[in-house]
Amino acid sequence: MKYTSPQPSLYLNLLEHGGRKYIRLWHKPNPFLTKRLKEAAWMKYSKTYKCFVMHHTPQAIEMTYGHFQGLAQVNTRYLYRPKRLRPDQYVPLLADKRQGEPLRKMPELPVVRLQPLLVEGGGTVVGITFKYSGHLHGRLRQSSVARWQKELKCFVIPPGGKAMRALADELQGAGWLWLSQELQVKDVTLMRTLWEQTYEKEKDYMTCPLPYLEKLFLLNYSMNTLRTYHALLLRFLNAHRERGLETVQAFTEEEINAYHRQMVQAGAYSCSFVNQSINAVKFYYQRVLGRHEVQLRNVERPEKPERLPLVLSKQEVASILSATDNLKHRCMLQLLYAGGLRIGEVINLKLTDVQSERKLLLLRGGKGKKDRTTLLSPKLLENLRAYYRQYRPKVWLFEGQFGGQYTADSLRSVFQACKEKARVKTKATPHTLRHSFATHLLEQGTDLRYIQVLLGHRSSKTTEIYTHVTSYALDKIVSPLDNL
């Protein structure tokens, strides 16, 4: 009985190069197939991929079938296989099923902006603006609190938390309320409504308890801390919503630790996120529920990695500061660098905070509700005087285009635009100018204690981080490689 040897296989694989599709030809070592590939005029050998390639066209595939007919089997099963994409990050495999976020976001809705406006007679109303939507416009026309103001050409509501809560209820499912920073919310019920308006309210959804927010508010916690603690407690409660609020309030220390242990093991959350969650939940059980036996001592608090701050060179800072012709924008960026200010401290400056005679800037209510003074550069003071003569701000040192306080988002946009115009490739933010201020002072020989005071750090350990990024005296150290 005579057996015929099977024909060799020639595999066609998809190859993408330079945004175009090609076909990569692969086969097991076979001199005969290699010779036939060289004879095909529509194929070329690629030194980059170390194989024969051809254009991804039906004509090229048809000619390949004819060229190898009776000599080899042309296999296209890898050519049309769907592309498999791998995630850029690790995918944790946990013991339980709670791997995702316990809160789901609603689909995107139109943003309804609320901003205080002055009316004739000295009164104040809250103006409502939005990108035109017939559905939203119809809701507002039927509203019990909003009315059309002909003079202002927009819908308005009276100031106060009661009217704003009613508006939020009437616009639920149609739009999201966004408050300008001139509106300072003191109503914790309204705070909760605004902060939870983007979440899906399922049947067993658990809202953040009001006593929790009231306690934080009465203890004079900052608004950023209030919002952070609210979000973290809301996440904790809804991770156990099937068990009910009463059961959650009776949790043992071990049950609370198990929740945070799962977050640590997932590896998807930063160390700061986990530690803040522990603090938020601990505050709820100890300060609100009065359960001081819940200490959460056994939870594995992840150790925060010691990351060095990003610092720009003096040439990069100079390029960014000179990238704009707008005097107001240049003054704001110069303040970030010249005094080591945070972005919130710049927009909160008032005209009276510039103490030109003492060459000082007075910063009120900075991070941690601390007041401090910092440097006022003579060069910056000259620019600020020119800015004042041109813009004539009334209360805030930097005011928006239509009055009122300048916004942090606008300042971030200004910085990014200047960075791109200056062609600085470093992934910097406005806060990077504060890091650069401290590092450059240290490189000039300024004592670390003075830098600590200028930055407003409570502990010198916080300021010592800049000793690790400075190039001061490093140029005097010779690498052992250079002595070989």
N, C-alpha and C positions, 0 to 999 in steps of 0.2 A: 504494500500500500504506500502511495506516494503522498507526502505532506508538503504543502507550499508554505513558505515562510510568510508571516503577515507583513504588510507594507508598513514602512516607517511613517510616523505622524509628524505633520508640520502644523504648529499651533499659531494661530493669529491672536495677538493680544492688543488691547487698546492702549495707545500711548498718547499723552497730551504734552505738547511742547510749545511754549510761546503762545499759549492761548488757542492753538489749533490742534486738531485730532489727526493722529497718524496710526499706522498699524505696525506693531513690532512682531517679527517672525522668529519663532523659537523652535528648536528641535534638539533631540539627543545627538551627541557627536556622531556624524555620518559624513564622510568625505564626499560621497556622491550627491547628497542634498546640498552641501555647501557649494559644490561646483555648479549645480543647477541654479542656485540663488544668484551666483555671480553672472550667469548668462542672461538673467532677466533684466532688461533695460529699464524697467519702471521701479526697480529696487536699488537701494544704496546701502552701503555698510556705514553705520554710525560709530565713530570712535568714542563719542560721549556715552552711548548706551551699550556699546560693544555687541551689536547685533545688526541684522538687516532690517530696514524699515521701508515703508512705502506709504503713499497717500491713502487716507481713509475715503475711498470712493468705490461705488459699485463696479466700475470698469476695472479698477486695479484688482479687486477681489475675484472678478470673473476671469481675468487673464491668469491669475495665480492658479485657479482651478484647472484651466486648460494646460498650463505649463507643467503641472505635476500629475496630470491624468494618467492613471495606470502605474505611476512611479511612487506616489506617497499619498496618504490621506490628509487632506486639508481640513483641520479641525477649527471651527469658529465658536466653540462653546464658551471660551473666555472673552471673546470679542464683544458679545452682547450681554454679558453678565452685569447687572446693576452695580454701580460704584458703591463701595462700602466706606463710609466715613467714620473715623474714630474720634472720640472726644479728646479735647486738648488736656483735660484734667482726669485725675483718677476717679473711678466710680466705686464708692465704698459699698461693701456688702455687710449688712448688719443682721443681727440675730432676730430683731422684731421687724414689723412691717412699717413702722413710722419713720420712713426715710425722707419724705417730702415735707414741704411747708404745710403747716396745719391751716393756714389762711389762704384763701384764693382771691385774687384780684378780679374785679368786675371788668367787662370790656371797656375800652376807652370811650369816654363821654366828652361832650364839649365843655370847655372851661368857662365858668361864669365869674368874672372878676368884680370884686367889690372894693371900692375906694372912697374915702370921705371927700366930700366936695362942699365948698362954701356957697351959700345962696344969699340973695339980697336980704339985708336986715341983720346979717351977722350969724345966721343960723348954719347948722351943718346937717347934711343928709349923706346917705351912703349911695353912691352911684353904681349902677349895674351895667357892665359892658360885656359883650360876647360876640364872637363871630356869628354872623346872622344865621339863624336857624328858625324856620317856620314853626317847628314844634316848641322850641324854647319861647319864642315870641308869643305863641298862643297861651302857654302856661302862665307867662307873666301878665298877660292881659286879664286872665281869670284870677290872678293872685288877690288875696285879701289884704296883703301888706304892701305890695309894690304898686306904684302909680307912675304914669308917664309925666315927665317934667319937660315942658315945652322949651323953657329957657336953656336947660342943659342938654336937651335932645337925647335923653336916655331915661330908663326906668330908675326910680330911686325908692329907697325904704328909709324909715326913720332910724336913727342910730339906737343901738341897744341890742342886747342878746336875745330878748324875746322876739323881736321882729326878724332877726337873722335866723333863729331856730325855726320859726314858721316858714320862712323862705326856703330853708333847707328841706323841710318836709314836703313843700309844694313842688320843688324841683327834683325830688328823689327819682332816680332813673332817667332823668332828662339831661342833667348837667352836674358838674362838680364845682362847688364854691371854692374860690381862691381869694384870700384876703391880702390886701397890700399891707406892707409893714407899718403904715400909719395907723392901722386899726389894731389896737392892743386888746386882746381878748382876756377878760377877767372872769368870764362865766365858764366854769368847768364843764357844765352840761353842753354848752356850745362847743367847747374844745373837743369833747369826746365825739360829738356829732361830726365835726369837720375832719377829725383824724381817722374816723372809721367809715367815711362815706365811700371810700374806694374798695371796700371789702364786700364780698358776697355774703348776704345775710341768710344763711341756711336755716333750716327749721330749728336745729339745736345750737345755733350760734350764741356764743357767750360774750356779752359786751363787758368792757372794763368797769369794775365797780366804782361808782362815784366817790365813796369815802376814800378810796385810794388816791384819786386825783386831788381831792380836797385836802388831804393830809400833806401831800407834796406841795400844794399851792400855799398852805398856811405856814409851812416850814421855810418858805421863801426859796425853794429850789428854782434854778434857772429854767426858762422855757424849753431850752434844748434838753435838759435832764427830764423834765416832765414828759416831753414827747417821746424820748427814748424809753423811759421806764414804762410808759403807757403801751408802746408797741411790743415790748418784751413780755409784759404781763399778759397782754391780749394773746400773744402767741402761746404762752404757757397754758392759759385757761382753755383755749380752743384745741390744744393738743389732747386734752382730756375731756372734751365737751360731752362725749357719750356717757360720762359718769356723773354729770351734774355738778352744779356749783357747790352744793352742801358737801358732797363727797370730797371735792377738791380742797375745800377749806379744812377738812379733817385729815388731809394727807400727813403721813409720817415723814420724818426727815429722810428716810431711805427712799421713799417714793419720789420725793422732790429731787434727790440726788440721782436717781435712775434716769430722770428726764435730762438732766444736764450731762450725765455720763454718756448718754446716747448722742448728744450734740458733739461732745469731745471725740468720741469714737468715729463719728461720721467724717470728720476731717474737712467738712465743707464750710465751717464757720471760723472766723478769726478768733484769736485768743481774747481780744477786747470784747467781741460780741458775746462770748460765753461768760466772761467775767461780769459784764454788765447785766446779763440775764440773771445770774446768781444774785447779784445785789438787788435787782428789781423784785425778784420773787421773795427774797429774804425780807425786804422792806414790807411787803404785803403781809407776810405771816407774823412778823414781829411788831411792826408799828401800827398796822391797821387791825389785824385780828387779835393782837395781844398775845400771841403764842411765842413767848420768848424762849421756850424750850427748843424751838426749831433754830438750830445754830448753823446747820449746813457745813459742819466742820469736815465731814468725811468726803465731800465732793472733791473730785480731782480737778482743781483749778489749773488750767493749762498755763504753763510758764510763757510769759510774753517774750517773743523774740526781740533781740536788741538790734533793731534796724537803724542804720545811719541815715540822717536827714539828707535830702538831695540839696546840693549847693551849686549855684551858678558861679562862673568865674566873673571877675570884674569887667572883662571885655563883653561878656554876654549880657550882664546887667546894663552896661552903658548902651549896648545896641537896642535892648528892649525899651529903655527909657527914652531914647531919641527916635523911636520908630513912629511916633505920632506927632502931628502938628496941632492937635487939640490941646490947648493950655490946661483945661480942667482935667483931662485924662492923664496928662503928664504929671500934674501935681499929685494926683491920687497915687500913681505908681511910685513917684518919688517918696511919698510919705511911707509907703509900705517898706521901702528899702532904707530910707534915711533914718527912721526911728524904730525900725523893727516892729511895726504895728501889724496886728491881725486885721483881716478884711472887715470884720464887724466894728473894730475900733476906728477905722478910717471913716466909714459911713456914719458913725455916731458922733463924730466931732462937731462941735458947735463953734460959732465965731469967737465966743469968749474963751474957748480952750486954747487958742493960740496966744501964748504969752510972749510977745515979740521982745519986750524989754529984757526979760530974763532968759531969752533964747531957749524956752522950754515949751513942750506940748503937754497939756494936762489931759490925761485919759481917765474918764469917769466910767465906773461900772464895767470894767473889762472882764476877762475870764475869771470866774470865781468871785464876781462882784467886788473886785478890788480896784481902787484908784491908784494911779501912779503917774509919774512924769517921765518924759524921755527927751532925747535930743531934738533941737530945732535947728537944722543946718542953715547957716546964713544964705547959702545958695537957694535952698528950698524956700526960705522966708521971702527972698526977692521974687521968686516965681509966684508965691501965694499972694503977695501984694499986687502983682500984675494981674493975677486971676481975679482978685476981688474988684479991682477997678473995671474989669471987663464984664464980669457976670453979676456983681452986686447981690450975692446971696443974702437972705433975710435972717434965718435962724440957724439952719444947718450950714456947715462949711461947704458941703457939696450937696446941691439940690438937683432933682431930676429936671427933665426938659420942661415939664408942665408944673413945676413946683413940688414941694414935699421932699422927703428924704431920698437920697440916692439909694438904689437897691444893690444888694450884694451880687446878684446875678449879672447886672449890667457891668459891674466892675470886673467880674470874671471874664465876661465877653471882651471887654477892653484889653485885658491882659493877654488873652489868647490871640486876639487880632494883632497886637503889637509883637508878640513872640513869633507869629508866622511871618509878619512883615520883616522882622529882623533875621529870619531864617535860622532861628535857634532850634536845634533838633532835640534838645533835652526835654523830657516830659515834665515840665515845670508847671506850677500853679502859683497864684498870688502869694500863698504862704511860703513858697520857696524863697521869695525876696526877704522874708523875715529870717529864715535860716541863713541866707547869704549875708545879711547884716551882721549877725552874731559871729559867723565864721571869719568874715573879713576884719571885724574889730579884733578878734583874737590873733589873727595873723599880723595885725599892726602893733601887737604887743600890749593891748588893753588888758587890765587885770580881770580875771574871771568873775570876781565879786561884783565889779561895776556892770559887767554884761548881764549878770543875773538880775540886778536891780532894774536895768533898762528894759529887760524882757518881761519882768514881772513874775519871775519864777519863785515859788515858795522855797524850794529845795535847791541847793547847789548841785545835787546829783543830776537834776534835769538839764542844767546848763553845761555840765561836764561832757555831755554827748558831743559837743562841738569840738572838743579836743581830739576826737577820733577822725574828724574829717578835714581838719586844717592841714595845710601844706607847710605851716610855719616850721622852719629848721629841718624839714625833711630833705631839702636840697643839699644839706651838709653831710648827710649820711650816705656812705658809699656801700653799694651792694657787694656782697662777697663774690658775685659773678665777675665784677669788674676787676678783681684782684687776681683772677686765675691766669 
